[in-house]
Amino acid sequence: MYKSYRSFNLTPIWLLIGINLLLFIATSIKPELIFLFGLQPASLLAKPWTIVTNLFIHGGIGHIIANMLTLYFFGSFLCRLIGTRRFLIIYFSGGILGNIFYLFLSPSPFSIAVGASGAIFALGGVLTVLTPRLRVFIFPIPVPLPLWVAVIGGFIILSFFPHVAWQAHLGGLVLGLGAGYFLRRRRYFRF
């Protein structure tokens, strides 16, 4: 029997988006904040908070727009399926596991990882397992694609871009797929 989530609240998603936007403005005004909040393997012991704070820092306008739009659409749909509490657990766990992957697989201990992409790939991974037949539009492709094609294809394509922390994407995706499998077996969603 599927559990029902009658009430749905966008507040946590808007709060995440708001924090990301505020910190994007702050780092645009004071770029040195990226070094304070971004994740750098070499300085993790001196700045342990960066394992979480880097999820709220973005490297450019395109980076934050893409991540926040995806967070809104994936997040609002996933909240309806599994509830806010589980959504937040998956979001932050995916982001942190993505950061751990980055720490171990980073090409340089002095590179800095920023962005919510690991957390967002976790959301995509969960949705891929829970709603494999869901069709989505991906700009600029004019036809709907199965969500799993968009998520896995997006991961593969982004992995070839320079200066992209594919390691964080992979960690988030792995967590999301695992969480989706767990939720599907336990039937902790409604659809």
Secondary structure, DSSP 4 states (H G I P E B T S, - for coil): -PPP------HHHHHHHHHHHHHHHHHHH-TTHHHHHSB-GGGTTT-TTHHHHGGG--SSHHHHHHHHHHHHHHHHHHHHHH-HHHHHHHHHHHHHHHHHHHHHH-S-TT--B-SSHHHHHHHHHHHHHH-TT-EE--TT-SS-EEHHHHHHHHHHHHHTSTT--HHHHHHHHHHHHHHHHHHHHHT-S--
